[in-house]
Amino acid sequence: MEQIEHFSHIHPLLFKEELKKDKEQVICSGCEKPISGPNFCCNQCDFVLHKTCAELERHLKHPFHPQHPLILLSTSPYRGRYRCNSCGGVFENFVYHCYHCDYDLDVSCASHWHPDDGHRHAFTCLENPNSFVCYACGMNADKGLACLCSICQIWVHSSCAELPPAIKINGHDHRLKLTYALHHIYGFWGSITCGACNGEMYPLFAGYFCSSCKFPVHLKCPGQYLREEWETATEDEESLGGYETEETLDVDITLSFFGHEHSLKLMEEHGNLLYSDKLCDGCIRPITPPFFSCQEENCAFFLHQSCVGLPRTKQHRFHEHPLTLLSKAPPYDGIYRCDGCRILSNGFVYRCEECQFDLDVCCGSLQEKVEHESHVHALILKKTSVARQCKGCHVWSKHVYVCDVCEDFAIDCGCAGLPCKTWHMNDKHPLSLNYFVEGDLRENECGICNEKMFAKSWFYYCDDCDFVAHPYCVVGKKCRRVKFGGSFQYDFHSHPLALVEETEQHTKCKACGDGCNGWTLECDQCKCYFHREGQCFWKEFKKSDKYLRLSGMMRHRYAANVLASTPNVTTK
């Protein structure tokens, strides 16, 4: 008799073709619906699952929530039941949940969806004796030569029958797939707006769409924006971004990644990691499953599965040249300031070497068009000619999301990337992002820095205990994308130095003798410290060979740029 170990139950489950007829109606412990056919049940208690529920995938990439993968949980992640974001039903058992956004789908809504027509159309050119409406573009067609699908009997223009099954357009990282059933994909969101021309699209006809980020395009628009056609790729090839993988007999997946010297293993269970301080080395955000973990015992290298699949090169709206993904920013220890949000980071970087332009993974992966809770209209990512003031923090920036309807609304990349829910050590409950300080909250002090809250600025709030805090106090203003603890070999010291945020009291910098406050470089062998910021660090760094090589390279590049920008200049 078949027996399985299931993540949702502590006892083994036995397979049965059907339940005994003398039993009363039995409810599935997963989907909460009656069971009559094949099932897995527990002989020690009343736990029972449909066979289909027992075989559900633990992790799911779903078009209803393309931003993040969903993980299957055995019970509601909240205190009490959860509400499905698709159908509105209330449930308490199995749920596909997003830890980033608190997005939930019940088992039925997550499973009953088909991404395309179910077949590749087999078009044959024939003489149509009657006029018809093209099933692809929706335009009227006169009688004459047209194409008929022999499988589903739909008529289309001969030109529409020759449309490529997948394309790539400028300004979008993923390939767009051709579908003849947009209503299967976008029907739940009402009206559809073309991502290329911002015109209206009709869900009854065909179009191109991005399965990763719900990005639709008219059939005719790619002709103006077309960059290249893509070969058809399998889902396995796309899922890990083309990096080398190895699948073992126990279905463990290991990975060889370009930014790390050790093998990485896919981890599908978070254990205690979800609430720990472990960060992804790519985006410098808290680790949530699924993720890859380094196999070496003393190496704390982690990567979200989504960060493993980041494109190696991309064209971004913020810069005219292609950007290349690097695991560490040059020239020395990997710390850089993102040119999009102006936040310091030591994670992966999208870089233009020619212009010394850097974008962190968060800014580099921003969607071009978003629906944001802070505003009623869709927001478009732009690099503006004049700086705009962010509605979230009131800082001026040229890299912003703007509203084409409301001319005075803009939010910068930093505020656009703030998590809707997060945690902080000063409060035991989750904190929700709110968009306006109103009423009595204006008189409150930030629960972290004890400063007054700012009117008309965003803030984090706890409904359970009235805890309120500035966003930059919760997520960190200066170092919210810096991972501390990693070591680097600097030329001015014989041993590797680890970057630490704080040191013990009375520690002094070996170079200048002043106290070490803020970012500090620590030598574990010598028990000595160096400032990582300020004149002291740069004085030591300028003595190194790396600085001499770097300064020579920069002088050469500066001279080349001057010559290139100056007409009628020659050199001897």
C-alpha positions in Angstrom: 0.0 0.0 0.0 1.4 3.4 -1.0 2.5 5.6 1.9 3.8 9.2 1.8 5.3 11.7 4.2 3.4 15.0 3.7 4.6 18.4 4.9 1.2 19.3 6.3 0.9 16.4 8.7 3.1 14.7 11.3 2.0 11.1 10.6 2.4 9.0 7.4 -0.5 9.1 5.0 -1.8 5.9 3.3 -3.3 5.9 -0.2 -6.9 4.6 -0.7 -8.9 4.4 -3.9 -12.1 5.4 -2.2 -13.7 5.9 1.3 -15.8 3.3 3.0 -19.5 3.7 2.0 -20.8 3.5 5.6 -18.8 6.6 6.5 -20.4 10.0 6.8 -19.3 12.8 4.5 -15.5 13.4 4.9 -14.0 16.8 4.3 -10.6 17.3 2.8 -8.1 18.8 5.3 -6.6 20.7 2.5 -9.2 22.3 0.2 -12.1 21.9 2.7 -14.3 20.1 0.1 -16.0 16.7 0.3 -13.9 13.6 -0.6 -15.4 10.6 -2.5 -12.6 9.3 -4.7 -8.8 8.6 -4.3 -7.3 10.0 -1.2 -4.5 9.9 1.3 -5.5 9.4 4.9 -4.0 9.0 8.4 -4.6 5.8 10.4 -3.8 7.6 13.6 -6.1 10.6 13.3 -8.9 12.1 11.2 -6.5 13.8 8.7 -7.4 13.1 5.0 -6.5 14.7 1.7 -7.7 14.4 -1.8 -5.1 12.7 -3.9 -4.9 15.9 -6.0 -4.4 18.0 -2.9 -1.7 15.8 -1.6 0.2 16.2 -4.9 -0.1 20.0 -5.1 3.2 21.9 -5.9 4.8 23.5 -2.9 5.9 26.6 -4.9 3.9 28.2 -7.7 4.5 31.0 -10.2 1.0 32.3 -10.8 -0.2 35.0 -13.3 -2.6 36.4 -10.7 0.5 37.5 -8.7 3.5 37.5 -11.1 5.7 39.6 -8.8 6.7 36.8 -6.4 6.3 33.0 -6.2 3.6 31.6 -3.9 4.3 28.9 -1.3 1.7 26.3 -0.2 1.0 26.5 3.5 -1.0 23.9 5.5 -2.9 26.5 7.5 -3.7 30.2 7.4 -0.7 32.4 8.0 -2.8 34.8 10.1 -4.5 34.5 13.4 -7.7 33.0 12.2 -8.9 32.4 8.6 -7.7 34.0 5.4 -9.6 35.5 2.5 -8.7 34.5 -1.1 -7.6 37.5 -3.1 -9.2 36.0 -6.3 -12.7 34.7 -5.3 -13.1 36.5 -1.9 -13.9 33.2 -0.2 -12.8 32.6 3.4 -10.8 29.5 4.3 -8.5 28.2 7.1 -6.5 25.3 5.7 -4.3 25.0 2.5 -3.4 28.4 1.0 -0.9 29.6 -1.6 0.7 32.6 0.1 3.1 35.4 -0.7 5.2 36.4 2.3 6.2 39.7 0.6 2.7 41.0 -0.1 0.4 38.9 2.1 -1.3 37.7 -1.1 -3.4 34.6 -0.8 -5.0 32.1 -3.2 -7.1 29.1 -2.2 -6.3 25.8 -3.8 -9.2 25.9 -6.3 -8.4 29.4 -7.6 -4.7 28.6 -7.8 -5.3 25.4 -9.8 -8.1 26.2 -12.2 -6.3 28.4 -14.6 -4.9 27.6 -18.1 -2.2 30.0 -19.5 -3.1 29.6 -23.2 -5.4 28.0 -25.7 -4.1 24.5 -25.1 -2.6 24.0 -28.5 -0.5 25.6 -31.3 -2.8 26.7 -34.0 -2.5 24.8 -37.3 -3.4 27.4 -39.9 -4.1 26.6 -43.5 -4.6 29.3 -46.2 -8.0 29.0 -47.9 -10.4 31.0 -50.0 -13.1 32.3 -47.6 -16.4 33.0 -49.5 -17.7 35.3 -46.8 -16.5 38.4 -44.9 -15.5 37.7 -41.3 -14.0 39.2 -38.2 -10.4 38.2 -37.6 -10.2 36.2 -34.4 -6.7 37.6 -33.8 -6.8 41.4 -34.4 -10.6 41.8 -34.3 -10.7 43.8 -37.6 -13.3 43.1 -40.3 -12.0 41.1 -43.3 -13.4 40.9 -46.8 -14.0 37.6 -48.5 -10.9 36.2 -50.1 -7.7 34.5 -49.0 -7.6 33.9 -45.2 -6.3 31.3 -42.8 -8.3 28.7 -40.9 -7.2 26.7 -37.9 -8.0 23.1 -38.5 -8.1 22.3 -34.8 -10.5 25.0 -33.5 -12.0 26.4 -36.7 -11.1 30.1 -36.2 -10.5 32.4 -39.2 -7.7 35.0 -39.2 -6.0 37.3 -41.7 -3.1 35.6 -43.5 -0.8 38.3 -42.0 -2.0 37.5 -38.5 -1.4 33.8 -39.0 2.3 34.6 -39.6 2.8 36.5 -36.3 5.9 35.2 -34.3 4.9 33.1 -31.3 7.3 35.1 -29.0 9.0 38.5 -29.4 11.2 40.9 -27.4 10.6 44.7 -27.4 12.8 47.6 -26.3 12.4 48.6 -22.6 11.1 45.2 -21.4 13.4 42.4 -20.1 11.2 39.3 -20.7 9.9 37.8 -23.9 6.3 38.4 -24.8 4.2 35.4 -25.8 1.4 35.4 -28.4 -2.0 34.3 -27.0 -5.4 34.1 -28.7 -7.2 34.2 -25.3 -6.3 37.4 -23.4 -9.5 37.1 -21.4 -8.1 33.9 -19.8 -5.1 35.9 -18.5 -6.3 39.5 -17.9 -10.1 39.1 -17.5 -10.0 39.4 -13.7 -8.4 42.9 -13.9 -11.1 44.6 -16.0 -9.8 46.9 -18.8 -6.4 46.2 -20.4 -3.9 48.9 -21.4 -1.2 48.2 -24.0 2.2 48.5 -22.4 3.7 50.0 -25.6 1.2 52.6 -26.7 -1.0 52.9 -23.6 -4.1 52.3 -25.8 -7.0 50.1 -24.9 -6.9 46.4 -25.6 -9.9 44.0 -26.1 -9.6 40.7 -24.1 -11.7 38.7 -26.7 -8.9 39.0 -29.3 -5.2 38.1 -29.5 -2.2 40.0 -28.1 1.3 39.6 -26.7 1.8 39.2 -23.0 4.5 38.8 -20.5 3.8 35.9 -18.1 6.3 37.2 -15.6 4.9 40.6 -14.9 1.4 40.8 -16.5 2.6 43.1 -19.3 0.3 43.2 -22.4 1.0 44.6 -25.9 -1.2 45.1 -29.0 -0.5 42.8 -32.0 0.5 45.7 -34.2 2.6 47.7 -31.6 5.7 45.3 -31.7 6.3 46.4 -35.3 7.3 49.8 -34.0 9.3 48.6 -30.9 10.6 45.2 -32.1 14.1 44.4 -31.0 14.5 40.7 -31.8 12.6 37.4 -32.0 13.2 34.7 -29.5 13.6 31.0 -30.1 11.1 28.9 -28.1 12.6 27.9 -24.8 11.5 25.3 -22.3 10.3 26.4 -18.8 13.3 24.6 -17.3 15.7 26.6 -19.4 14.1 29.9 -18.3 13.5 29.1 -14.6 17.1 29.4 -13.5 18.3 32.0 -16.0 20.5 29.6 -18.0 22.9 28.8 -15.2 24.3 25.3 -14.7 22.1 23.0 -12.5 22.4 19.5 -11.3 19.5 17.4 -10.3 20.1 14.4 -7.9 18.1 11.3 -7.2 16.5 12.8 -4.1 15.3 15.8 -6.2 17.8 18.2 -4.5 18.8 21.0 -7.0 22.3 22.4 -6.8 23.6 25.3 -8.8 26.9 26.7 -10.1 26.5 30.5 -10.0 28.8 33.0 -11.7 28.9 35.3 -8.6 30.0 32.6 -6.1 32.8 30.1 -5.9 30.9 27.3 -4.0 27.9 25.2 -5.0 24.5 26.4 -4.0 21.5 24.2 -3.0 17.9 25.0 -3.5 16.0 25.3 -0.2 12.2 25.1 -0.3 11.6 25.3 3.4 12.4 28.4 5.4 12.6 26.8 8.8 13.6 29.8 11.1 15.1 31.8 8.3 12.0 33.9 7.6 12.3 35.9 10.8 16.1 35.9 11.1 18.6 38.5 9.9 19.8 36.5 6.9 19.8 38.5 3.7 19.9 37.7 0.0 23.4 38.6 -1.4 21.8 39.7 -4.6 19.0 42.2 -3.7 20.0 42.5 0.1 16.5 41.7 1.2 15.3 39.1 3.8 15.5 35.6 2.6 12.2 33.8 1.9 11.6 30.5 0.1 12.4 29.3 -2.4 16.1 30.3 -2.2 19.6 29.0 -2.8 22.0 28.4 0.1 25.8 27.9 0.0 26.9 24.3 0.8 30.0 25.4 2.6 29.6 25.3 6.4 31.0 28.8 7.2 29.8 30.6 4.1 26.6 32.7 4.7 25.8 33.2 1.0 22.1 33.2 0.1 20.2 34.0 -3.1 16.5 34.2 -3.8 15.6 31.9 -6.7 14.3 35.1 -8.5 17.8 36.7 -8.1 19.5 33.6 -9.6 17.3 34.1 -12.7 18.2 37.8 -13.2 19.1 38.7 -16.8 22.8 39.1 -17.3 22.3 42.2 -19.4 19.4 44.6 -19.8 18.4 47.9 -21.3 16.9 50.2 -18.7 15.0 53.4 -19.0 17.3 55.3 -16.7 20.3 54.9 -19.0 21.1 54.9 -22.7 23.6 52.1 -22.8 23.1 48.4 -21.9 23.8 47.4 -18.3 25.7 44.3 -17.3 24.9 42.3 -14.1 27.9 42.1 -11.7 28.1 40.1 -8.5 30.3 42.8 -7.0 30.6 46.5 -7.9 34.2 47.7 -8.8 36.7 49.0 -8.0 37.4 47.5 -4.5 35.0 46.1 -1.8 31.7 46.2 -3.7 30.0 49.1 -1.9 28.4 51.6 -4.3 25.6 54.1 -4.4 22.7 53.3 -6.7 22.1 56.0 -9.3 18.4 55.3 -9.2 17.5 55.6 -5.5 20.8 57.0 -4.2 20.9 54.3 -1.6 24.2 52.5 -0.7 24.4 48.8 -1.4 26.9 46.0 -1.6 24.7 43.5 -3.4 24.6 42.7 -7.1 24.8 45.7 -9.5 23.7 46.5 -13.0 26.6 48.6 -14.4 27.6 50.6 -17.4 31.4 50.6 -17.3 31.7 53.3 -19.9 29.7 55.8 -17.9 30.3 54.5 -14.3 26.5 54.2 -14.0 25.2 51.7 -11.3 21.7 50.4 -10.5 21.1 48.0 -7.6 18.9 44.9 -8.3 15.8 46.5 -6.8 15.9 49.6 -9.1 17.2 47.5 -12.0 14.1 45.2 -11.7 11.5 47.9 -11.3 8.5 47.4 -13.6 7.8 50.1 -16.1 4.1 50.4 -15.2 2.6 49.6 -11.8 -0.6 49.8 -9.9 0.5 51.3 -6.5 -1.7 51.4 -3.4 -0.8 55.0 -2.8 -2.5 56.3 -6.0 -5.7 55.6 -7.9 -4.1 55.7 -11.4 -1.3 53.6 -13.0 2.2 54.9 -12.5 4.9 55.0 -15.2 8.6 54.7 -14.5 10.5 57.6 -16.1 13.8 59.6 -16.1 12.5 63.1 -16.1 14.3 66.2 -17.4 13.4 68.2 -14.2 13.6 66.7 -10.7 10.2 65.8 -9.2 9.3 65.8 -5.5 8.4 62.3 -4.1 5.0 62.2 -2.3 6.3 59.5 0.1 9.4 61.2 1.5 9.4 64.7 -0.2 12.9 64.2 -1.6 13.6 65.5 -5.2 14.6 63.0 -7.9 14.7 62.6 -11.6 14.2 58.8 -11.4 10.6 58.5 -10.5 7.2 56.9 -11.0 4.8 59.5 -12.4 1.1 59.7 -13.1 0.2 60.7 -16.6 -3.3 61.8 -15.3 -2.3 63.7 -12.2 0.7 65.9 -13.1 1.7 66.6 -9.5 2.0 63.0 -8.4 5.4 61.2 -8.3 7.2 58.7 -6.1 10.9 57.9 -6.2 12.5 54.5 -6.6 13.2 54.2 -2.9 9.6 54.7 -1.8 8.3 52.6 -4.7 10.3 49.7 -3.3 9.2 49.9 0.3 7.5 46.6 1.4 3.8 46.8 2.1 4.4 44.8 5.3 7.6 44.4 7.3 8.9 43.7 10.8 11.1 45.6 13.3 12.6 44.5 16.6 10.8 47.4 18.4 7.4 45.7 17.8 6.3 42.1 17.8 3.6 42.5 15.2 3.9 43.1 11.5 4.0 46.8 10.4 1.8 48.0 7.5 2.9 50.9 5.2 0.4 53.8 5.4 0.4 56.7 3.0 -0.8 59.8 4.9 -0.4 60.9 8.5 -3.8 62.1 9.7 -5.5 63.1 12.9 -3.9 62.1 16.2 -1.0 60.3 14.5 0.5 63.7 13.6 1.2 64.2 17.3 2.9 60.8 17.7 6.6 60.3 17.9 8.4 57.7 15.8 8.7 54.6 18.0 12.4 54.1 16.9 14.0 57.6 16.7 11.5 59.5 19.0 11.2 62.3 16.4 7.9 63.8 15.3 6.0 62.2 12.4 5.9 64.3 9.2 2.6 65.5 7.9 1.6 64.1 4.5 4.5 61.6 4.5 4.4 57.8 4.5 4.8 55.8 7.6 4.7 52.3 9.1 1.9 51.5 11.6 0.9 48.6 13.9 -2.8 48.2 14.3 -2.4 46.1 17.4 -0.4 48.5 19.6 -0.5 51.9 17.8 3.2 51.7 17.1 4.2 54.3 14.4 7.6 54.8 12.7 9.3 56.6 9.8 9.9 54.3 6.8 13.7 55.0 6.9 13.8 54.1 10.6 12.2 50.8 10.0 14.1 49.6 6.9 17.2 51.7 7.4 17.9 55.0 5.6 21.6 54.6 4.9 22.3 50.9 4.9 19.1 49.1 4.2 20.7 47.4 1.2 24.1 46.6 2.8 24.9 43.2 4.1 27.4 43.3 7.0 29.8 40.5 8.0 31.5 39.8 4.7 35.3 39.9 4.5 37.5 41.6 1.9 41.2 41.7 1.4 42.3 45.4 1.3 45.8 46.3 0.2 46.6 48.4 3.2 46.2 45.5 5.7 47.7 42.0 5.7 44.5 40.1 6.7 41.0 40.2 5.4 38.8 42.8 7.0 35.1 42.3 7.8 32.5 45.1 7.4 30.6 45.6 10.6 27.9 48.1 11.4 28.8 48.7 15.1 31.8 47.9 17.3 32.2 47.5 21.0 32.6 50.7 23.0 36.1 52.3 23.2 37.4 50.7 20.0 39.7 53.0 18.0 40.7 53.2 14.4 44.3 51.9 13.9 44.9 54.5 11.2 43.8 57.8 12.9 43.3 56.8 16.5 39.7 58.2 16.7 36.8 56.2 18.0 35.0 53.8 15.6 31.4 54.9 15.2 29.3 53.7 12.3 30.7 51.5 9.5 33.9 49.8 10.6 36.4 47.3 9.1 37.4 44.7 11.7 40.4 42.3 11.6 39.5 39.2 13.5 43.2 38.0 13.7 44.8 41.3 14.8 41.7 42.6 16.8 42.2 46.0 15.2 39.7 48.3 13.5 39.6 50.8 10.6 37.0 53.4 9.7 35.2 52.4 6.4 34.1 56.0 5.8 35.7 59.5 5.8 39.2 60.8 5.2 40.8 58.1 7.3 39.7 55.3 5.0 40.6 57.1 1.8 44.0 58.1 3.1 44.8 54.4 3.7 43.2 53.3 0.4 45.3 55.8 -1.6 48.5 54.1 -0.4 47.4 50.8 -2.0 48.4 49.4 -5.4 44.7 49.1 -6.4 44.2 52.8 -6.0 47.3 53.5 -8.2 45.9 51.2 -10.9 42.5 52.7 -10.6 43.6 56.3 -10.7 45.7 55.6 -13.8 42.7 54.0 -15.5 40.4 56.9 -14.6 42.9 59.5 -16.0 43.1 57.5 -19.2 39.3 57.3 -19.4 38.9 61.0 -18.7 41.3 62.0 -21.4 39.5 59.7 -23.9 36.1 61.3 -23.0 37.5 64.8 -23.4 38.9 64.0 -26.9 35.7 62.3 -27.9 33.6 65.3 -26.9 35.9 67.9 -28.4 35.7 68.5 -32.2 38.8 68.9 -34.4 41.2 67.8 -31.7 44.2 65.6 -32.7 46.9 64.1 -30.6 50.6 63.5 -31.5 
